[in-house]
Amino acid sequence: MRVWAGYWPTVTDPADDIARMLNAVPKYVASSTLQAGSWPQTTVITDIPTDVDTLKQQPGKDIVVMGSSGLAQSLMRHDLVDEYRLMIHPVVLGSGKRLFREGAPMSTLRLIEATTTNSGLATLTYQPTRL
């Protein structure tokens, strides 16, 4: 978040849709060390299961996790994920972080949408089926 908070608030071009959206929405940072966020509309959460469950009960738009496989895995472990939107890029790196780690409990997912681009990017949307 520090990298994002150091860059996106400085992008003030009204034509930049990404900056405009990121700067306008509430942001929640899961952290065990951060006391407060420097980016406007940032709230630090420290008790992931309780705080995220509380957020999910509030009216509003989707909660999106961007760039944190560790947070995503914690949300999965506590059964707090309602939908996965996976973007599969046509590049094989050979190594990297795994979203679904070894030792994670088995779960089944139901495909609800699939789209592809001309370059081969596949966006797959899944919902967990509760066992």
Residue frames relative to the residue before (quaternion, step in Angstrom):
aa qw qx qy qz dx dy dz
M 1.0000 0.0000 0.0000 0.0000 0.00 0.00 0.00
R 0.6031 0.5825 -0.3725 0.3977 3.57 1.03 -0.68
V 0.6331 0.5106 -0.3380 0.4736 3.58 1.02 -0.73
W 0.6583 0.4993 -0.3084 0.4714 3.59 0.90 -0.89
A 0.6935 0.4865 -0.2770 0.4536 3.58 0.85 -1.00
G 0.6514 0.5105 -0.3177 0.4628 3.57 1.17 -0.48
Y 0.7486 0.3983 -0.2138 0.4850 3.58 1.17 -0.51
W 0.7407 0.4839 -0.2809 0.3720 3.59 0.48 -1.20
P 0.6414 0.5157 -0.3689 0.4319 3.67 0.88 -0.61
T 0.6417 0.5282 -0.3291 0.4483 3.61 1.20 -0.42
V 0.6085 0.5260 -0.3559 0.4759 3.60 1.26 -0.26
T 0.0069 0.8460 -0.5282 0.0726 3.55 -0.26 1.29
D 0.3867 0.7149 -0.4902 0.3147 3.60 1.24 0.20
P 0.3935 -0.7470 0.4800 0.2383 3.63 -0.52 1.12
A 0.6263 0.5384 -0.3417 0.4485 3.61 1.20 -0.34
D 0.5858 0.5585 -0.3763 0.4510 3.61 1.25 -0.21
D 0.2980 -0.8074 0.4864 0.1505 3.56 -0.09 1.34
I 0.6507 0.5214 -0.3273 0.4446 3.60 0.96 -0.81
A 0.6732 0.4849 -0.2981 0.4720 3.59 0.84 -0.95
R 0.6417 0.5318 -0.3280 0.4447 3.57 0.91 -0.90
M 0.6779 0.4815 -0.2909 0.4733 3.60 0.92 -0.90
L 0.6912 0.4902 -0.2942 0.4420 3.60 0.77 -1.01
N 0.6912 0.4747 -0.2835 0.4653 3.58 0.99 -0.75
A 0.6889 0.5010 -0.2798 0.4428 3.60 1.17 -0.49
V 0.7007 0.4917 -0.2815 0.4335 3.61 1.03 -0.69
P 0.5448 -0.5680 0.4820 0.3850 3.58 -1.22 0.39
K 0.1619 -0.7793 0.6013 0.0699 3.55 -1.08 0.78
Y 0.1357 -0.7728 0.6174 0.0556 3.53 -1.07 0.84
V 0.1253 -0.7935 0.5946 0.0321 3.55 -0.78 1.07
A 0.2519 -0.7467 0.5977 0.1473 3.56 -0.77 1.07
S 0.1957 0.7888 -0.5529 0.1837 3.56 -0.62 1.12
S 0.2959 -0.7328 0.5806 0.1957 3.54 -1.16 0.64
T 0.7364 0.3951 -0.2322 0.4978 3.61 1.24 -0.15
L 0.6455 0.5316 -0.3269 0.4403 3.61 1.04 -0.68
Q 0.3106 -0.7669 0.5376 0.1625 3.57 -0.90 0.94
A 0.7923 -0.0356 0.0665 0.6055 3.57 1.05 -0.80
G 0.4357 -0.6861 0.5188 0.2651 3.54 -1.21 0.55
S 0.3970 -0.7249 0.5131 0.2315 3.56 -1.07 0.72
W 0.6115 0.5399 -0.3365 0.4705 3.58 1.23 -0.44
P 0.5198 -0.6447 0.4417 0.3450 3.63 -0.78 0.91
Q 0.8264 0.1883 -0.2071 0.4886 3.53 -1.19 0.81
T 0.4809 0.6452 -0.4504 0.3868 3.58 1.08 0.73
T 0.0887 -0.7663 0.6359 0.0230 3.53 -0.98 0.98
V 0.2929 -0.7386 0.5804 0.1784 3.57 -0.93 0.90
I 0.1122 -0.7725 0.6221 0.0611 3.56 -0.94 0.94
T 0.2018 -0.8118 0.5421 0.0796 3.54 -0.96 0.87
D 0.7202 0.3318 -0.2149 0.5701 3.60 1.18 -0.51
I 0.2777 -0.8294 0.4564 0.1634 3.56 0.26 1.30
P 0.7053 0.4564 -0.3264 0.4333 3.67 0.58 -0.92
T 0.7059 0.4588 -0.2715 0.4663 3.59 0.84 -0.93
D 0.7010 0.4815 -0.2813 0.4446 3.59 0.79 -1.02
V 0.6767 0.4732 -0.3047 0.4746 3.61 0.91 -0.84
D 0.6217 0.5247 -0.3500 0.4644 3.61 0.97 -0.74
T 0.6366 0.5175 -0.3204 0.4735 3.60 1.01 -0.80
L 0.6440 0.5148 -0.3193 0.4673 3.61 0.96 -0.87
K 0.6588 0.5275 -0.3115 0.4367 3.58 0.93 -0.87
Q 0.6595 0.5156 -0.3075 0.4524 3.60 1.12 -0.59
Q 0.6119 0.5642 -0.3510 0.4291 3.59 1.22 -0.37
P 0.5233 -0.6107 0.4729 0.3600 3.59 -1.11 0.54
G 0.4525 0.6805 -0.5000 0.2868 3.56 -1.15 0.51
K 0.7062 -0.4647 0.3485 0.4049 3.48 -1.33 -0.27
D 0.7478 -0.3982 0.2976 0.4401 3.54 -1.37 -0.05
I 0.3408 -0.6606 0.6222 0.2459 3.51 -1.33 0.47
V 0.0903 -0.8143 0.5733 -0.0026 3.57 -0.66 1.13
V 0.2320 -0.7419 0.6127 0.1428 3.57 -0.97 0.89
M 0.0365 -0.8019 0.5962 -0.0133 3.56 -0.74 1.07
G 0.8884 0.0542 -0.0477 0.4533 3.53 -0.80 1.06
S 0.6897 0.4380 -0.3197 0.4798 3.61 0.99 0.60
S 0.1913 -0.7999 0.5601 0.0987 3.56 -0.06 1.26
G 0.6061 0.5630 -0.3566 0.4343 3.61 1.07 -0.64
L 0.6611 0.4785 -0.3025 0.4924 3.58 0.95 -0.86
A 0.6325 0.5336 -0.3341 0.4513 3.59 0.93 -0.87
Q 0.6691 0.4941 -0.3053 0.4637 3.60 0.91 -0.85
S 0.6284 0.5161 -0.3369 0.4746 3.59 1.04 -0.68
L 0.6437 0.5118 -0.3164 0.4729 3.59 0.98 -0.81
M 0.6408 0.5114 -0.3222 0.4734 3.59 1.01 -0.80
R 0.6494 0.5388 -0.3138 0.4354 3.58 0.92 -0.93
H 0.7444 0.3710 -0.1988 0.5184 3.59 1.11 -0.71
D 0.4587 -0.7200 0.4170 0.3119 3.59 1.30 0.36
L 0.4096 0.7244 -0.4521 0.3211 3.57 0.96 0.92
V 0.5649 0.5830 -0.3939 0.4311 3.61 1.26 0.13
D 0.2053 -0.7920 0.5675 0.0928 3.57 -0.74 1.10
E 0.8075 0.0239 0.0272 0.5887 3.57 1.14 -0.57
Y 0.2071 -0.7426 0.6250 0.1228 3.54 -1.10 0.79
R 0.0641 -0.7495 0.6573 0.0456 3.57 -0.97 0.89
L 0.0484 -0.8306 0.5535 -0.0381 3.53 -0.11 1.33
M 0.1570 -0.7656 0.6188 0.0799 3.55 -0.91 0.97
I 0.1426 -0.8008 0.5812 0.0265 3.52 -0.52 1.26
H 0.1821 -0.7934 0.5765 0.0697 3.55 -0.55 1.23
P 0.4612 -0.7048 0.4620 0.2776 3.61 -0.95 0.78
V 0.4956 0.5983 -0.4587 0.4314 3.56 0.74 1.15
V 0.1828 -0.7692 0.6026 0.1089 3.59 -0.89 0.91
L 0.2272 -0.8077 0.5345 0.1017 3.57 -0.52 1.19
G 0.4263 -0.7208 0.4518 0.3076 3.57 1.12 -0.58
S 0.7878 -0.0042 -0.0112 0.6158 3.58 1.21 -0.34
G 0.3242 0.7407 -0.5545 0.1969 3.51 -1.29 0.20
K 0.6820 -0.4644 0.3633 0.4327 3.54 -1.33 -0.05
R 0.3126 -0.7339 0.5755 0.1800 3.53 -1.11 0.75
L 0.4126 -0.6849 0.5378 0.2673 3.55 -0.97 0.81
F 0.7582 0.2409 -0.1340 0.5909 3.58 0.90 -0.94
R 0.1818 -0.8411 0.5055 0.0631 3.55 -0.09 1.33
E 0.6226 -0.5063 0.4450 0.3975 3.50 -1.35 0.39
G 0.7774 0.3296 -0.2499 0.4739 3.54 -1.02 0.81
A 0.5017 0.6312 -0.4421 0.3930 3.60 1.25 -0.12
P 0.5563 -0.6081 0.4258 0.3733 3.60 -1.02 0.63
M 0.5580 -0.6020 0.4502 0.3516 3.55 -1.12 0.67
S 0.0670 0.7709 -0.6326 0.0338 3.55 -1.06 0.73
T 0.2889 -0.7345 0.5826 0.1938 3.53 -1.20 0.46
L 0.2002 -0.7756 0.5929 0.0827 3.52 -1.11 0.78
R 0.2515 -0.7484 0.5963 0.1452 3.54 -1.13 0.71
L 0.3773 -0.7241 0.5347 0.2175 3.58 -0.73 1.10
I 0.0845 -0.8177 0.5682 0.0361 3.58 -0.75 1.02
E 0.7999 -0.0052 -0.0153 0.6000 3.60 1.25 -0.30
A 0.0001 0.7779 -0.6283 0.0075 3.55 -1.13 0.73
T 0.0455 0.7799 -0.6227 0.0448 3.56 -0.90 0.97
T 0.1253 -0.7725 0.6157 0.0916 3.55 -1.23 0.47
T 0.3430 -0.7079 0.5763 0.2218 3.51 -1.28 0.47
N 0.6813 -0.4764 0.3562 0.4267 3.59 -1.27 0.17
S 0.6728 0.4930 -0.2984 0.4640 3.59 1.13 -0.56
G 0.6109 -0.5920 0.3377 0.4028 3.60 1.28 -0.05
L 0.4356 0.6735 -0.4791 0.3566 3.59 1.23 0.08
A 0.1244 -0.7812 0.6091 0.0564 3.57 -0.85 1.00
T 0.1198 -0.7550 0.6409 0.0694 3.55 -0.95 0.92
L 0.0615 -0.8097 0.5825 -0.0352 3.53 -0.60 1.23
T 0.1318 -0.7907 0.5955 0.0536 3.56 -0.79 1.01
Y 0.0364 -0.8062 0.5887 -0.0462 3.53 -0.74 1.17
Q 0.1859 -0.7234 0.6460 0.1573 3.51 -1.28 0.48
P 0.4527 -0.6597 0.5124 0.3120 3.59 -0.96 0.77
T 0.2703 -0.7042 0.6217 0.2109 3.54 -1.12 0.65
R 0.3789 -0.7416 0.5115 0.2118 3.54 -0.68 1.09
L 0.3221 -0.7715 0.5249 0.1600 3.57 -0.70 1.14
